């Protein structure tokens, strides 16, 4: 299943800077691991914001939920999730038909 996920991070300014940097490092490592596994397939940063738009390819909505809940920065995120399916006019569908 494919999911479009818009994540906006809002870290309180009064949090310990070392703690925040540690969370960010853990978040980066986990996102890279998920990308290598093919589960977090695309990630784009939104210019001017601490936010990204991502595509996840997972087995179920439950798996996506578990992944999102495991993100170190999740407690500071606003998350919008949209389920996706392949559009009938996709070039990929045309190539698979031949």
Backbone as CSV, one residue per row, in Angstrom:
resi,resn,N_x,N_y,N_z,CA_x,CA_y,CA_z,C_x,C_y,C_z
1,UNK,0.838,-1.173,0.000,0.000,0.000,0.000,0.889,1.245,0.000
2,UNK,0.469,2.209,-0.793,1.196,3.472,-0.848,0.453,4.528,-0.047
3,UNK,1.226,5.342,0.672,0.660,6.426,1.455,1.472,7.694,1.240
4,UNK,0.771,8.792,1.039,1.361,10.131,0.985,1.264,10.671,2.406
5,UNK,2.396,11.088,2.962,2.426,11.559,4.348,3.066,12.944,4.390
6,UNK,2.337,13.889,4.936,2.833,15.255,5.132,3.108,15.396,6.620
7,UNK,4.371,15.633,6.961,4.779,15.739,8.354,5.329,17.137,8.613
8,UNK,4.761,17.810,9.585,5.258,19.115,10.018,5.735,18.970,11.452
9,UNK,6.958,19.393,11.703,7.568,19.244,13.024,7.573,20.600,13.730
10,UNK,7.140,20.603,14.979,7.117,21.821,15.790,7.740,21.497,17.142
11,UNK,9.047,21.688,17.228,9.780,21.391,18.465,9.754,22.628,19.358
12,UNK,9.312,22.478,20.606,9.296,23.633,21.517,10.699,24.232,21.673
13,UNK,10.763,25.537,21.671,12.048,26.236,21.741,12.761,26.038,23.069
14,UNK,12.024,25.668,24.109,12.643,25.533,25.426,13.222,24.145,25.694
15,UNK,13.159,23.232,24.708,13.756,21.908,24.898,15.278,22.004,24.858
16,UNK,15.918,21.147,25.602,17.377,21.087,25.635,17.927,20.845,24.230
17,UNK,18.862,21.683,23.796,19.395,21.602,22.424,20.092,20.265,22.150
18,UNK,20.835,19.756,23.107,21.514,18.463,22.925,20.489,17.338,22.764
19,UNK,19.419,17.402,23.529,18.340,16.414,23.431,17.701,16.465,22.040
20,UNK,17.438,17.658,21.555,16.826,17.831,20.239,17.759,17.315,19.147
21,UNK,19.044,17.645,19.232,20.003,17.173,18.224,20.089,15.645,18.229
22,UNK,20.013,15.045,19.395,20.014,13.589,19.504,18.773,13.003,18.825
23,UNK,17.604,13.600,19.068,16.374,13.142,18.410,16.488,13.253,16.893
24,UNK,17.028,14.381,16.417,17.179,14.582,14.969,18.118,13.548,14.361
25,UNK,19.205,13.228,15.043,20.151,12.218,14.545,19.488,10.845,14.479
26,UNK,18.720,10.507,15.507,18.010,9.217,15.505,16.959,9.175,14.407
27,UNK,16.268,10.289,14.200,15.252,10.383,13.146,15.895,10.168,11.771
28,UNK,17.028,10.808,11.535,17.729,10.672,10.256,18.157,9.232,10.033
29,UNK,18.731,8.603,11.044,19.188,7.219,10.913,18.020,6.283,10.609
30,UNK,16.903,6.466,11.304,15.748,5.602,11.079,15.157,5.845,9.697
31,UNK,15.088,7.112,9.263,14.530,7.386,7.933,15.412,6.777,6.846
32,UNK,16.723,6.825,7.022,17.621,6.220,6.027,17.487,4.694,6.020
33,UNK,17.331,4.097,7.186,17.124,2.649,7.266,15.825,2.250,6.563
34,UNK,14.758,3.003,6.795,13.473,2.708,6.148,13.553,2.924,4.640
35,UNK,14.349,3.917,4.203,14.530,4.124,2.765,15.284,2.950,2.144
36,UNK,16.300,2.456,2.835,17.057,1.312,2.322,16.189,0.059,2.246
37,UNK,15.220,-0.055,3.140,14.290,-1.193,3.132,13.211,-1.052,2.063
38,UNK,13.120,0.129,1.437,12.104,0.369,0.417,10.749,0.747,0.991
39,UNK,10.674,1.024,2.274,9.404,1.381,2.899,9.140,2.886,2.825
40,UNK,10.177,3.703,2.994,10.072,5.158,2.887,10.694,5.482,1.544
41,UNK,9.863,5.540,0.493,10.404,5.544,-0.865,10.779,6.926,-1.387
42,UNK,10.137,7.964,-0.919,10.456,9.323,-1.371,10.323,10.263,-0.182
43,UNK,11.194,11.258,-0.152,11.106,12.261,0.909,11.552,13.595,0.338
44,UNK,10.699,14.592,0.481,11.007,15.940,0.021,10.812,16.911,1.178
45,UNK,11.753,17.805,1.360,11.645,18.862,2.371,10.831,19.994,1.776
46,UNK,9.951,20.576,2.562,9.189,21.746,2.145,10.033,22.973,2.463
47,UNK,10.320,23.763,1.455,11.198,24.921,1.596,10.597,25.908,2.594
48,UNK,11.440,26.381,3.505,11.027,27.390,4.457,10.282,26.876,5.672
49,UNK,10.156,25.550,5.794,9.444,24.954,6.926,10.242,23.776,7.454
50,UNK,9.982,23.392,8.687,10.530,22.127,9.183,9.453,21.086,8.935
51,UNK,9.340,20.693,7.661,8.283,19.787,7.226,8.753,19.011,6.008
52,UNK,8.128,17.862,5.776,8.423,17.106,4.570,7.169,16.422,4.050
53,UNK,7.256,16.047,2.799,6.228,15.241,2.147,6.906,13.955,1.732
54,UNK,6.301,12.845,2.100,6.926,11.549,1.869,5.940,10.568,1.271
55,UNK,6.490,9.539,0.627,5.712,8.406,0.148,6.224,7.166,0.870
56,UNK,5.309,6.438,1.459,5.633,5.184,2.124,5.003,4.037,1.356
57,UNK,5.740,2.943,1.195,5.247,1.724,0.549,5.317,0.614,1.594
58,UNK,4.180,0.335,2.218,4.119,-0.616,3.329,3.012,-1.632,3.080
59,UNK,2.984,-2.669,3.907,1.997,-3.738,3.734,0.598,-3.353,4.190
60,UNK,0.509,-2.415,5.132,-0.810,-2.077,5.674,-0.781,-0.710,6.338
61,UNK,-1.971,-0.194,6.599,-2.081,1.057,7.346,-1.515,0.882,8.755
62,UNK,-1.685,-0.298,9.312,-1.142,-0.578,10.636,0.372,-0.493,10.662
63,UNK,1.024,-0.989,9.597,2.483,-0.895,9.537,2.923,0.566,9.454
64,UNK,2.218,1.364,8.647,2.552,2.786,8.565,2.380,3.443,9.933
65,UNK,1.304,3.132,10.603,1.066,3.683,11.952,2.231,3.348,12.876
66,UNK,2.664,2.087,12.858,3.779,1.670,13.712,5.065,2.423,13.369
67,UNK,5.316,2.607,12.067,6.515,3.336,11.638,6.459,4.779,12.124
68,UNK,5.338,5.428,11.877,5.222,6.832,12.284,5.364,6.990,13.792
69,UNK,4.751,6.097,14.542,4.828,6.169,16.008,6.252,5.928,16.507
70,UNK,7.069,5.223,15.718,8.448,4.927,16.132,9.423,6.062,15.834
71,UNK,8.998,7.056,15.047,9.882,8.159,14.697,10.199,8.985,15.946
72,UNK,11.463,9.241,16.213,11.838,9.992,17.417,11.192,11.369,17.525
73,UNK,10.909,12.009,16.397,10.296,13.337,16.429,8.764,13.299,16.378
74,UNK,8.184,12.095,16.348,6.729,11.969,16.223,5.956,12.775,17.275
75,UNK,6.394,12.797,18.533,5.628,13.571,19.524,5.507,15.059,19.190
76,UNK,6.337,15.539,18.283,6.329,16.954,17.925,5.770,17.190,16.516
77,UNK,5.148,16.171,15.932,4.679,16.243,14.549,3.172,16.416,14.437
78,UNK,2.808,17.145,13.390,1.441,17.114,12.887,1.537,16.284,11.615
79,UNK,0.709,15.257,11.501,0.815,14.311,10.394,-0.517,14.233,9.648
80,UNK,-0.436,14.323,8.330,-1.593,14.107,7.455,-1.254,12.939,6.537
81,UNK,-2.123,11.938,6.496,-1.883,10.731,5.707,-2.995,10.564,4.678
82,UNK,-2.594,10.235,3.446,-3.541,9.953,2.377,-3.139,8.644,1.718
83,UNK,-4.074,7.691,1.615,-3.804,6.435,0.908,-3.802,6.709,-0.593
84,UNK,-2.912,6.035,-1.320,-2.770,6.229,-2.766,-2.954,4.908,-3.507
85,UNK,-3.324,5.018,-4.776,-3.320,3.857,-5.668,-2.818,4.325,-7.034
86,UNK,-2.351,3.384,-7.834,-1.814,3.716,-9.158,-2.937,4.252,-10.041
87,UNK,-2.696,5.359,-10.721,-3.682,5.945,-11.626,-3.692,5.165,-12.935
88,UNK,-4.874,4.959,-13.497,-5.010,4.154,-14.718,-4.241,4.705,-15.902
89,UNK,-3.955,6.007,-15.936,-3.250,6.585,-17.088,-1.744,6.692,-16.873
90,UNK,-1.248,6.087,-15.810,0.181,6.141,-15.524,0.983,5.478,-16.634
91,UNK,2.111,6.080,-16.988,3.009,5.494,-17.986,3.456,4.107,-17.524
92,UNK,3.653,3.944,-16.217,4.059,2.649,-15.680,3.032,1.586,-16.052
93,UNK,1.733,1.901,-15.973,0.702,0.935,-16.342,0.783,0.585,-17.832
94,UNK,1.096,1.563,-18.659,1.225,1.335,-20.105,2.390,0.397,-20.393
95,UNK,3.523,0.605,-19.714,4.699,-0.230,-19.934,4.455,-1.659,-19.476
96,UNK,3.707,-1.868,-18.397,3.424,-3.195,-17.899,2.469,-3.954,-18.796
97,UNK,1.639,-3.236,-19.571,0.659,-3.878,-20.444,1.315,-4.510,-21.667
98,UNK,2.520,-4.061,-22.018,3.193,-4.577,-23.223,4.148,-5.669,-22.917
